[in-house]
Every structure is written in structure tokens, then in C-alpha cells.
Amino acid sequence: MAQMAERVVLVTGAGGGIGRVTAAALAAAGAKAVLVADVSADALAGLVDDVEAAGVPATALVADLRTPAGCAGLVDAALAVHDRVDVLVSTAAVAHPRVPFLEVPDELWETEVAMNLGASFHLGRGLGRAMARTGGGCLLYTGSIATLGAGRGMAAYTATKSGLLGLVRAMAIELAPHGVRVNLVSPGAVDTPRYRMRITDPAELERLRAHFAPAPLDRMATPEDVAGAFVYLASPAAGYITGHNLVVDGGTSAQVRTPHD
């Protein structure tokens, strides 16, 4: 883990629950510097201070990743700060409320494809080129257990996350000769502000935290659970892992539930 001290890290979606905790975790693991990016400057409030409290320089960058130009601008801005980025942790994503497939509007489909899949491609290509020039690096993306199966009303989200797994595998193969590893972390349900917005009854949220039936480990994941997976994959301990989908779901996808369960 000591080698993390030589690595400049960029975390997108850093204003959200998983991104925010992951940025702090990478700083605690000894990263040389941490760049945090989000579409909202307000969302990054306080995060730079939290990272620098660990003795690691931090820089906040504002970027809208829904367009190729926004992605290119973030790559340029990040490289302008430190001349290199050694680790990307991409947590920026969009997930709309569930909509039946036959009622999915064009705008919803196009937004999720642009954000969840398009931005992953553009950031990976831009930073992959930079990493190839500087001797290698690590590209880490946020998937979902939707890479393993579909849920009702989630056609766009499932398609983009499944497509992201294919993109990660393709990038892993092509970037390996350049010393760039590419992996995916796929969480199940995570206790984040975004997830909590879907639960209108506070008592129901507490019940889910105390007893989460879909997961054999009987709880929802915390942002720290997911951040731990990212820190591992970014570290030298995972130096021979690429093209992998690390599922962090408490065993949810390991079981087959029957009517008798």
C-alpha cells in the first residue's frame, strides 16, 4: 500500500456518497494527491478539507460529464494540475426512477447512455492516452448488480451498466500493453443519500438497515464497503487484476430465491 503515495487520483461523482467516501479512503491510504470532480461545486463543499486533513493535497474540479466536451475538459483540467493521473475512480452516474420499458422516454434513455456509458468511454480514452504516456495507471468504474441481471423498470440503467462491463473488458485487453489496468466495482443496494431519497418512511429505512433480506449478510452495503473495493483495486495488491467485475452485494447475487424462502 505504500506505493499509493506515488499516485495521483481522480474521483468523479465525488459529491455523492460513494465518491465522497472513496476520495477520503484513497487519501487515508496514502495517495500523493486527490482530485475530486462533480457537476456541482456545492456538492464538493468540505471534501477538499476532509482530504487535506489526511495530509494529502486536494483539488476540486467542476465538470458536466454528459458531453464529450465536458469529459475532455475534465481530463485537461486534471492533467493541468499534476501533469499526470495514475488512478481514475469513476462514480458519477445517473439513475432515474423506475419506468416500464414501453413508457421509457427518449430523454431518459439518452441521458443515461450519455452519462453512464458515454462518459466512461470518453474519460477512459482520454486518461488512457495520458497513462500510456506516463507509464501506466488504473481505471476503475462503478457498475451495479444490474450487470448480472435485470430489474423491472430499469431498462436504460441495466443496459448502460451491462454495456459498461463490456467496455471495461475491452479496455482492459487493449490497454494492458500500456501498463493500464481497468476494472469494475458492482455494488448492490448501498446506504447513500441517493438511495435514502427513495425511502419515504424513516421507519422503513431503519428496518432495511437492520435487516436487508435480499443479502445473505443481512444488511445494505455502506459507502465504506464500496470504497474498500476501490482502494484494493487501485493498490499494488491488485497489480495482476484487470478486466474484472468485483461484485460488492453482500451475497445477493450468489443465491437463488424460491417461493419457499
N, C-alpha and C positions, 0 to 999 in steps of 0.2 A: 504493500500500500504506500510505502514511502515514495515510490516513483510518481504518485499522483501530484507530488509537489512540483513537478516539472510541467504540468498540464494546464493549459488554458481551456476553460469550459464555457460553453454557451448553452443556456437553458431557455427554450421558448415556452410560452404559456406560463411564465414564471409567476404571474399574479394569481394563478389558480392554486388549489390545494396541493396537488401532486407536484407541480412545478416549483412552487414556493419551498416545500419541504425538501425536495431533491436538491435545489440550489444550496440550501443550508447544509445538507448532508455532504455534498461534494466539497464544500468549504471545510467542514469538520474533518473530512478525510484527507485534507492537506493539498487541495488543488492550488496551483500557482496563482490563478486569478479566475474570477467567475463573472461572466457577462449574463445579465438577466434581461429577457425581452418579453414584451407583452403589447397588445394593441392599445392598452390603456396605461398612461403614466400613473394614474391614481392607483391602479392595481399593484404597482410596484412599490408603493409608498412603504417605507420602513424596511424593505427587503435588503437594500444595499447596506443599511446599518446593521442588520442581523448578520449578513455575510461578513462584513468587515469586523464585527465583534469577535469572529473566529480568527482574526489576524490575516484575512485574505482580501486583497484588493477586489472591489466590485464596481461594475459599471452598469447602469440602467439604459436600455435601448428601447425605443418605441417603434413598433413595426406592425403593419397590416399585411398578414401573410396570405390573404385571399387572392393576390395577384402575383404574377411572375415578377413584376417590377418591385413589389413590396418585399419579396423574398431576396431578390438581388440586392436591394438596398440594405437589408439587414446583414447579408454576407459582407458587403463592402464596409459597413459601419463597424462590424465586429473586427474585421481584419485591420481596419484603420487604428483600432485601439492597441492591439498587441502584435500585429503582423502575422498572427497565426491563431488557429483554433484547433485544439487537439481532440476535444470531445464535444459532440453535439448531443444534447438530450432534448428531444422534441416532444413536448407535452401539449402544445397548442392544438386544439381540435374544437369541433362544433358538433353538438348532438341535439337535434330538435325533439320536441315531444313526439310520442308515437303517433303515426298516421297510417291508416290502412293503405296498402300498396296501390289500390285503384284510385286513391284520393291524393296521392303524393303530388304536390305542385312542382312545376318546373324549377322555381326559385329555390325550394328546399333541396332538391336533387343537386342543382348546380352549385349551391353554396357548400354543401357537404363534400362534393367531389373536389371543388377548388381548395377547400381548407384541409380536409383530412388526407387527401391523396395528392393533389397538385402541389401544395406547399411542401410536402415530403419529398417529392421529386426535385423541385427547384432548389430547395435547401441542400439536399443530398448531392446534387450535381455541382452546385457552387462551392460548397465546403469540401466535397470530394476532390475537386480540382486543386483547391488550396492545400489540402492534406497531402495529396500526391506530390506537390512541390516541396513540402516541408518534411517529408519522410514518413508520413503515415498518420493514423488517427483512429477515431472511433465514432461512428454514427449510431445513435440509439433513438428508437422511436417508440411511441406509445400505441399499442394495439388495443385489443379487447378480447374477451372470450367470444365475442362475435366473430372472431377469426375461426372458431371451431364449430359454430352453428348459428342458425338464425332465430330471431325472436319476432313475434308478430308486431307489425307497425314500425319496423326498423330496417326497411329495405335499403335506404340510402346509406345509413350508418354501417350496416353489415357489409354492403358491397364495398364501401371505401376502406374499411378496416381489413377485409379479406384481400382487397387489392393491395393494400399496404404490405401485407405479409409477402405477397408475390414480389413486390418491388424490393423489399428488404433482401430477399433471397437472390434476386437478380443482381442487386448492387454488391452483395457480399461476394459473389463469384467474380464479378468484373473488377472490383476494387482490391481484392486480395493481393494481386501482384504489386500494388502500390503501398501495401502495408496498412490498409484501411479495413477495419473490421466493422460489420454492420449487423445489428441485432434488434429484436423487437421484444418489448415487455408488454404482456397482455393481462391486465387486471380483470377481476370480476367486479362485483359491487364494492365501491370504495366510499368510505365515510368522508366525503368532501362537501364544501358548501354547495356545489352544483347538485350533488345527489340529494342533499338535505332540502333543497328547494322543491323537490318532487314530493316530499312527505309533508302534508298539510297538518297532520295531527302529531303534536310533540310526543304524546304517549306512544304512538306507533313507532316513532323514530327510536325512542328508548328501548322498546321491545325488540326492534331489529338489531340494535347494538348489543343487547344482552343475549339474543337468541336468533341467529340468522340461519333458518332451516336449510336453504339451498346448499350451504357449505358444510361439509363434514367437520371442519374446525369450529363450526357453530358461532361464527362472528363475521361481520363485514371486515374487509381489509381497511387498514388505516393508510393515510398517505405515506407514513414511515415505512410500511411494508413494501410499497412500490418503490420508494426512494432507495431502500436497501438493495433491491434488484438492480437498479440503475448504477449504484455505486459499485456493486460487484462487477457488472459487465464493463464498466469503464476502467476497472483496475487491472493491474498486471496479472491478478489471479485468474482472469478470464482471457488471457492472451491467446488461447488456442480455440476460442469460441467465436464463430461467425456464421451468419445466416440462420440464427436460432430464434425460436419463438418461446420466450420464457414466460410461462403462464403463472400468474400470481392470483389464485382464486380460492384458496382455502380448501381445495379438493373438489370444488363444484363440478368441474368438467370430468372428474375421474369416475363419477358414479352414474348409474342408470337408475332412475327412479321408476318404480312400478306403482300400480294402483293400491298395492298393499302397504307401501311405505308411509 
